[in-house]
Amino acid sequence: WIFLLLKFDLKKKLVYSLFFLLGFILLIIPVSFRNYLVGKDFVLISSQGGINFYIGNNPEADGTSAFLPPYGDDWEYQDAVYEVQKNTNKLPRPSEVSDYYLKKGVDFILHSPRKFLSLFIKKTYLFWNSFEISNNQDIYFFKRYSALIRILPLGFWIIAPLSLVGILLSLKSWKKYFLVLTFVLSYSFSVLLFFVNSRFRLPVLPFLIVFSSFALIQLFEYARRGSF
């Protein structure tokens, strides 16, 4: 976004990019440093990425369940470590566990592209569906005991379709909304590469609300002008 759309000379763009990257690095470095001291392994933030990738991309994946073959949904991290140790004949570091499962997920995609595509389409539908997919706590169970949640009139059922309308309407001036559009699309894609639940799609919700509001304002303007 800085390089494509900001109207500054190259030197300023480089300076802004460096400051952005510096802020990004300052947030992550303390965690990475702690990981290296404790685990004697270079892990930027978390070593569960490969495992989660395989959970979302394996022959038994359904797009929502934290189901790790061959252990099903009743597994612990040590089960994943044991699986790697059994197949490599050495005690793996956390990054090696992640790499092992990442490779297994990529192998599934390369050897079963049609099944992967079918699963990806299903996850896309689930991401935009109004049903709130629970992770490890049943959202609808707790809704029964929360008066606040029960009386809230809005939900994903109205925000999602309105935001899609807003996104379509914003494409006419895509440069103006490029930063927000690319966040919505790239973040959504990053969730679909793994598996879908409400907790994972929550970070995109504020931006979908912006597009929903944009859709309502634009539709009101069209109606006011009679531009049906």
C-alpha positions in Angstrom: 0.0 0.0 0.0 2.8 2.4 0.9 4.7 1.7 -2.4 1.7 1.5 -4.7 -0.7 4.2 -3.6 1.0 6.8 -1.4 2.0 9.9 -3.5 5.5 10.4 -2.1 9.0 10.1 -3.6 10.8 6.8 -3.2 13.0 8.0 -0.3 10.0 8.8 1.8 8.3 5.5 0.9 11.4 3.7 2.0 11.5 5.6 5.3 7.8 5.0 6.0 8.3 1.3 5.2 11.2 1.0 7.6 9.3 2.7 10.4 6.4 0.3 9.8 8.7 -2.7 9.9 10.4 -1.4 13.0 7.1 -1.2 14.8 6.2 -4.6 13.6 9.5 -6.1 14.8 9.4 -4.4 18.2 6.1 -6.2 18.9 7.4 -9.6 18.0 11.1 -9.6 19.1 10.4 -9.9 22.9 8.4 -13.1 22.2 10.9 -14.5 19.8 13.7 -13.8 22.3 11.8 -15.5 25.1 11.1 -18.5 22.8 14.8 -18.8 22.1 15.9 -18.6 25.7 13.3 -21.1 27.0 13.0 -23.5 24.0 16.5 -23.1 22.5 14.7 -22.8 19.1 14.1 -19.9 16.7 10.3 -19.5 16.8 8.9 -16.0 16.0 5.7 -16.2 18.0 4.1 -19.7 18.1 5.1 -23.1 16.9 1.5 -24.4 16.3 1.2 -23.0 12.8 2.1 -26.2 11.0 -0.2 -28.3 13.2 -3.1 -26.0 12.6 -2.4 -26.0 8.9 -2.5 -29.8 8.8 -5.7 -29.8 10.9 -7.3 -27.7 8.1 -5.8 -29.6 5.2 -5.8 -33.4 5.6 -8.0 -36.2 4.2 -10.2 -36.2 7.2 -10.6 -32.4 7.7 -14.1 -30.9 7.8 -13.1 -27.2 7.8 -14.1 -26.5 11.4 -13.0 -29.2 13.8 -9.6 -29.2 15.5 -9.2 -32.8 14.5 -5.7 -34.1 14.3 -5.2 -37.5 12.6 -4.7 -40.1 13.9 -5.8 -38.8 17.4 -9.1 -37.3 16.4 -10.3 -34.3 18.5 -8.9 -35.7 21.8 -5.3 -34.8 21.5 -2.6 -32.9 23.3 0.5 -31.1 21.9 2.7 -34.0 23.2 0.8 -36.4 20.9 1.9 -34.3 17.9 5.5 -34.3 19.2 5.4 -38.1 19.7 4.1 -38.6 16.1 7.0 -36.6 14.7 9.5 -38.4 17.0 8.1 -41.8 15.9 8.6 -40.9 12.2 12.0 -39.2 12.4 13.6 -41.2 15.2 14.7 -38.1 17.1 13.3 -35.7 19.7 12.1 -32.7 17.6 12.3 -29.1 18.4 9.0 -27.1 18.4 9.9 -25.6 14.9 10.6 -29.0 13.6 7.2 -30.3 14.8 5.5 -27.3 13.0 7.6 -27.9 9.8 6.7 -31.6 9.8 2.9 -31.0 9.9 3.2 -28.1 7.4 4.8 -30.5 4.9 2.1 -33.0 5.5 -0.6 -30.4 4.8 1.2 -29.2 1.6 1.5 -32.9 0.5 -2.2 -33.3 0.9 -2.9 -30.2 -1.3 -0.4 -31.3 -4.0 -1.7 -35.0 -4.1 -5.4 -34.3 -3.6 -6.0 -30.9 -5.3 -9.7 -31.6 -6.1 -10.4 -32.6 -2.5 -8.5 -29.5 -1.3 -10.5 -27.2 -3.6 -13.8 -28.8 -2.4 -12.7 -28.3 1.2 -11.6 -24.7 0.5 -15.0 -23.8 -1.1 -16.7 -25.4 1.9 -14.6 -23.3 4.3 -15.4 -20.1 2.2 -19.1 -20.9 2.7 -18.6 -21.5 6.4 -16.6 -18.2 6.8 -19.5 -16.1 5.4 -22.2 -18.2 7.0 -24.2 -16.6 9.8 -23.7 -19.6 12.1 -21.2 -18.9 14.9 -18.8 -21.9 14.9 -17.5 -22.5 18.4 -13.8 -23.4 19.0 -13.6 -24.9 22.5 -16.6 -23.2 24.2 -20.2 -23.5 22.8 -21.2 -19.9 22.0 -24.9 -20.7 21.8 -24.9 -22.4 25.2 -23.5 -19.2 26.8 -26.0 -17.1 24.8 -28.8 -18.7 26.8 -27.3 -17.1 30.0 -26.5 -13.7 28.6 -29.3 -11.2 28.4 -27.1 -8.7 26.6 -26.2 -11.1 23.7 -29.9 -12.2 23.4 -31.2 -8.7 22.9 -28.5 -7.5 20.5 -30.4 -7.1 17.1 -27.4 -7.4 14.8 -25.2 -10.3 14.0 -23.1 -11.8 11.3 -26.3 -12.7 9.4 -26.8 -9.0 8.4 -23.2 -7.7 8.6 -21.8 -10.3 6.2 -24.2 -9.8 3.2 -24.3 -6.0 3.7 -20.5 -5.9 3.8 -20.3 -7.9 0.5 -22.6 -5.3 -1.1 -20.3 -2.5 0.4 -17.2 -4.2 -1.0 -18.8 -4.4 -4.5 -19.9 -0.8 -4.4 -16.4 0.3 -3.2 -14.7 -1.3 -6.2 -15.6 1.8 -8.3 -13.1 3.8 -6.2 -10.9 0.9 -5.3 -7.8 3.0 -4.8 -9.5 4.9 -2.0 -10.4 1.8 -0.1 -7.4 -0.4 -1.2 -5.9 -0.7 2.3 -9.1 -1.9 3.9 -10.1 -4.1 1.0 -6.8 -5.9 0.9 -6.9 -6.5 4.7 -10.4 -8.1 4.4 -9.4 -10.3 1.5 -5.9 -11.3 2.7 -7.0 -11.9 6.3 -10.1 -14.0 5.2 -7.8 -16.0 2.9 -5.4 -16.6 5.7 -8.2 -18.1 7.8 -9.5 -20.3 4.9 -6.0 -21.8 4.5 -6.4 -23.2 8.0 -9.9 -23.9 9.5 -12.9 -21.7 10.3 -14.4 -20.7 13.6 -15.9 -17.5 15.0 -12.8 -16.7 17.0 -10.6 -16.7 13.9 -12.9 -14.5 11.8 -13.5 -12.0 14.6 -10.5 -9.7 13.7 -12.1 -9.0 10.2 -15.5 -8.1 11.7 -14.8 -4.3 12.5 -13.8 -3.9 8.8 -16.9 -5.7 7.6 -19.0 -3.3 9.7 -17.3 -0.4 7.9 -18.3 -1.8 4.6 -21.8 -2.6 5.8 -22.2 1.0 6.9 -20.8 2.1 3.5 -23.4 -0.1 1.7 -26.3 1.4 3.7 -25.2 5.0 3.0 -24.7 4.3 -0.7 -28.0 2.5 -1.1 -29.8 5.4 0.7 -28.1 7.8 -1.7 -29.2 5.8 -4.7 -32.8 5.6 -3.3 -32.8 9.4 -2.6 -31.7 10.2 -6.1 -34.1 7.6 -7.6 -31.1 5.7 -9.2 -32.7 2.3 -8.8 
